[in-house]
Amino acid sequence: MRYISEFRDRALAENLANRIAKEVQPKRAYHFMEFCGGHTHAIFRYGVQDLMPPNVHFVHGPGCPVCVLPVRRLDDAIELAEKYNVILCTYGDMMRVPGTGRRSLIKAKADGADIRMVYSTLDALNIARANPDKEVVFFAIGFETTTPPTAVAIKMALAEGLTNFTVFCNHVLTPAAIGHILDSPDFAPDGPARVDGFLGPSHVSAVIGSHPYEAAAENYQKPVVIAGFEPLDVMQSVLMLVRQVNQGRAEVENQYTRVVTRQGNRKAQALVAEVLGLRDSFEWRGLGAVQNSALQIRDTFAEYDAEKRFAVSAKQSREVKSCECPSVLRGVMKPTDCKLFGTVCTPDNPMGACMVSSEGACAAYWSYGRKRAPQDAA
């Protein structure tokens, strides 16, 4: 393991930039989607886009699980807290995401609901232990990275006989979403958007490995490079993608070899598979219903499934009017193309999840690129 400073070295960055500039074909445009919002923030924070040739473009993808969670699921969580008088626990980013009518968890908390921000599933378990007379619901969200802790929490609750603890499961899966994006009309040959390759998520791949992306690379003939989150990681991954495109290859390559392997963490995978199983379909904000793209609690652990213990109404949910978060998440629009961005929509007054989440594209543009002209803030 090397020190972080080696992956932020200016001289090495200049060398990589020169190599990319030499290898891109001048008459060709390259469009690479970074699936994870951590890459989006690295690109802006360290000025990676400014080091790219003008014909290399970054396309911002789904970003993070907070961003892609549909409004309906957030509305359901708020209803759980208010209707059933439970203690609802969740991670910090979810607290300020606006749901229907711009109602958020933090607003529900201000109105008296017992909603608590936690840093881990263990915090939620401790709250359940300390409040045996109250139902405690953990609002679980995340890509594959955070599924093992949720599985651990459920197994620990079972082992301890905690009967007042349940999980509202909203874990989603990245490989299925990549295929769904490429199948959409937006990315058809005559569609409004284009992607020539993917910067694959790194923390996710540390759990599931790089091999789940091989089907997408083969079926859609789009290269995938698993990329680390440091600026030189991103730049090296871009160089690897450029080479694949130039050579007509579509393979899964692993730049983040210091953490990711092809097979991933098999112990974590086995744990997740024991407790959680595939949903047939799950809605993603901006993408719609995506087949086999999310997890649910298996019947053997049904007593810890909040969706089985509590019923929520089938009310209609809706996005904030004029918010273009869904289009940003699909990679067909930049945050600066949204008429709300930087006007009524700011981190202090967010209209959509992309401005709230610490990995959201709109938050990245606001923090690092909002003063650029829209055509330059790629």
C-alpha positions, 0 to 999 in steps of 0.5 A: 500500500502506498501513501496517498500523496503518490496518487496526487503528485503533480509531475506524475499528473502532467506526465499522464496528461501528456500521455493521454494527449498523445494517444487520443485520436484528434478526429475522435470524441471520447465519452466516459461515464463515471458511475460513482459520484466519488469519481465525479467529485475527484474530477472536479476537486483536483481539476482532472477535466482541465488536464484532459484533451478537449475531445475527452468528455466525462459523462456523470452517471447515477452517482450514489444510492442516495441520489437514485433512491426514488421519491416513493421510498423516501416517502415510505420511510417518512410514513413509517416514522410518523404513522407507526411512531417508530425510531427511524435510523438512517445515514446523514445524507438521507436526512435532507433529501426532499420527497413529495412536497419537499418534505424530508426526514429532517422536516419530519423530525422537526415536526416531532417524528423520532428520526436519528442519524447514525454512522453505522448499523451498529449504532441502530442496533444500540438504539434498539437495545437501549429502547426495548419498548420502541420499534426501531427501523434502520433505513438501509440504503447503499450500493454493494459496499454497504450491504455486508453491514446490513446483513451483519446487523440482521444476523446480530439481531437474530442472535441476540433475540432483538424483536424490536429491530427491523430493516427497511431495505433499499440496497441497489446493484450497480452492474444491472444499472449499467446494462439498463443505461445502455439499453435506454433510448438515450444511448441508442445510436441516434439518441441524445447521449453517448458513452464509449466506456465506464469508470467502474466503481471501486469501493463496490468492486472491492466487495463484488470484484471486477468480474460482474462487469464482464457481461456488460463489456461483452454484451454492449462492447463497452470497456470498463475500467475499475478506477480508484478515487485519487486523481491519478487513479482517474487519469490512469483509468482514462488512459486505459479506456482511451487505449481500449477504444483506440484498439477496438477492445471492450474488456474489464480492466482493473486499475485499482489493483491495490484494493480490488480483485476479480473475485472480490471479497467472497466472505462478504458476498457469502454473508450478503447472499445468506441474508439478502436476495434479489428483487425482481424489479426496483425503481431507480430515480431517473432510470425507472424500473430496473430488473434484478437491480436491488436486494430484499431481506430473505424470507428466513429473516422476514421478522426483521423486514420492516416492509413485512412488519409495517404497511405503508399506503400506496400514495402517489409520489412526485419529484420537485417540479422542474428539478432535473435530477432524473436527467442528470442521473441518466447522464443526458444532462449536466447540472448547469443545464437545470434552470434551478441549479444555483438559483433556487437549488443550492446546498442550503435549499436543495430541490433534489438529491443530487444537490444534497448527497456528498457524492451528487453531481450537482453538489460537485458542480456547486463545490468545485465547478459552478463558476465555469461556463456550462460548456466548460464544466463537463 
